[in-house]
């Protein structure tokens, strides 16, 4: 065996042990005390980032079930990034793509994890909200979704879940706008279905005035523009003042 091949085999042996020390033998010739230092360093760093990124999810587990989940992530998921800040995104990928739930896992596990990850993603995003048009009449402007605002739909009421509220079934969809405001604070706004649809139209807007979006919403709701115009104007102004949307003049 060449020196490079031997080194690679040793590295893989060490990596296998650090991923799952209970089921993989330690590398030969390395002092147990030194191995324990590496073992604790790897696990505690990864668990710490997951803990800080998903505090609500962690609060729903006892210690043994939580650490077993983290260990399954470390052993079973192959990360595609070397950056610690992206461990939370890798953990989310693990839960939604690779993980087989256990009896102790809540049914809303993946959605709650996504909701918590969105908060972190918006917090570290480099985008900024563009300057808003000074014109006051929102209906005569082109509304745009802030680059640090997401329109989200969940089966479960993820924004209400915690140790004191663990729903066993969901009665209706949950619509949320999660956003970073102009003071760089991440916030959320619960949306009713009509408001969520209006915000989706803003998100997909290619340059139409707000009046055109209101007309489209009215058609989808089988009502008249006049019946929905006041509602839409109020909602758009609320979204605008919150920093979820901004407005531009028609080009």
N, C-alpha and C positions, 0 to 999 in steps of 0.2 A: 504493500500500500504506500502511495506517495505521501510526502509530508503534508501537502494540501488536503488530500483525502482524509488523512488521519486527523488533521485539525478540524475539518468539517464534521467528522464523526464525533469528535469530542464535544464540539459545540452543540450538535443536535442532542447528544446525551445529556448535556447540562440543561439545555432548553426544555427537554422532556421532563426532567426532574423538577425544574422550577415551575413548570406549568401545573404539574400534578405530582407532588412529592409522595403522596400516599400510595400511588400505583406505579411509580417508576423508581428504579434503583438509583441511588446517588452515584455520580461519577467516581471511579476508583482513584485513590491517591490524593484526595482533597480532604482536608481536615473538616470534621463535622461542624465545628464551630464556625468556620468560614462559610460553609454551605448554608448554615442557618442565617447568617447575615444577608447573603444574596437572596435567600428564599423570602425572608421578611421584607427586604427592600422592594423586591418585585411586587409581592402581594399587597403590601401596605400602600404603595404608591398607586397602584391600579384601583384598589378598593376605595382609596381616599377620593380619587377623581369621580368614581361612580357614585359614591356616597354624596358628594357635594352637588353632583348634577341631578340626582334623583332622590332628594330627601323625603318626599312624600311616599314614593314607592318603598323605600327602605323602612319607613315607619310602620308599614303594614306587615312586616315579617318579624319573627323572633330571630335572635342572633344566629342560631345554627342554620336556619333555612336561608337567611340572607347570605351568609358566607358560603354556603353550598352553591347558591346561584352565581356568586362572583367567581367561585372556583370553576364552575362549568364554563363560564365565559372565558376565563384565562386559558383553560385547557382545550376548549372546543372551537373557539373562534379564531380565525386567522385575520388579523388586522391588516389594513391596506395603507396605513399611515404610521410614521414614527413619532408623531406629535402627541404629547400628553393632552393638549386641549381638545383633540379629536377623539379621545377615548370614549366620551359620552356618545358621540355619533356611532362609533363602532359597537358600543353596547346596545344601542337602539337597533342597529342592523342585526345583531345577534338575536335579540328578542323577537324581531319580526320575520326573520328569514331562516334561522337555524335552530331555534329553541323549541323543544317539546315540553309544554307546560306540565308541572307537577300538581298533585292534589292541593298543595298549600298555596298555589299561585291564584290570585284573583282573576276573574274572567276579563276584567278591564285592564289587565297588566300592560299590554302593548300600547293601548291608547293613552293611558296615564303616562307611560314612559315617553311617548311622543310629545305630549303636551309639556312635560317638564323639559324635554330637550329643546323645544321651540324657544322657551324662555332663555336658555343659555345661548342658543344660536343667535337670537336677536341682540342679546347683551353684548356679544363680542363682534357682531357684524360691523364692517367698516363703512357701510352706506350711511348717508345722511338724508334727512327729509329736505327736498328742494324748497326754495322760497315760495311762499304762497302769494297768489295774485291779490292785490289790495282791493279789487272789486268785491263788493259785498253780496251781490245777487248771485248765489251759487247756481241757479238754474240757467244763467246766461253764460256760464263758464264751462270749461272742459275739466271734469273731475278726474284725478289720477290717484291710484293707490300708492301710499307711501312705500318706498323700497324696504322699510323696516316695519312692515305690517303684513300679517298673514291672515287670510280668511280660512277658517278651519271648521270642519264638520266631524262630529264624533257620534258613535252610538251611545256612549256613556257620558254622564255629566262629570267630566274629568276635573273641572274647576271646583267641584264641591267635594271631591273624594278626600278622605283622610282617615286617621285612626278611629274617629268617631262616626264616620259615615262610609260604610262599605256596601254599596248596593249589590244585590244579588241578581237583579234584572233591570233592564232599561226600558222605560215606557215610551220615550220619544227621543228623536235625535237632538243633539246639542250643537248649537252654532256659536262660534266665538270669533272675535277679532283679537288677536294677540299682537301687540305693537310696542315699539319704543317711541316715547313722546319726545318733544323738543328739549326736555330736561334730561334726556337719556335714561329715563326710568322705564322699565318694561312693565306693561300693564295689560289687562284683558278687558274686553267688553262682551257681555252676553248679548246675542242677537236673536230676534225672532226670525222666522223663516223668510218673511218679506224683506226685512232689513238685510239679512244674509244674501239674498238674491240680488238686491240692489248693489251691495258691495262687490259681489262677483261681477256684475255688469261694469262697475267702475274699474275693477282689476283688469278686465279684458277690453277696456275701451281703447279704440284706436284713434281717437280724436274727435268724437262726437260731443256735442253739448249735453249738459245734464238733462235738458228737456227731452232729448232723443232717448236717453236711457229710461227716463220716466215713462215715456210712451211705450217702450218695449216692455217694461215691467207691468204697465196697465194691461197690455195685450195678453201677457202671460197669466195675469190674475183675472182675466175676463172682466175688467172693469174699465171705466173711462179715465182719461187723463185728468179731468177735473176732480174726480173722486179721490185720486191718489196724489195729486200735485202737492197739496199742503203737507201730507204725511212725508212725502219724499223730500220736500224742501227742508222740513224740520230735521229729518234723519241725516241728510247730507250736511247740514250745518253743524249738527252734533259731531259727526265723523270728522268734519273739517276742524272744528275747535279742539278736538282731541288729538289731532295730528295723524289720524289714520288715513285721511286723504288730504290732498292739496289741490289747488285749482290753477288752471292756466287760461289765458284768453284764447279764443279760437284763432288759429293761424290762417 
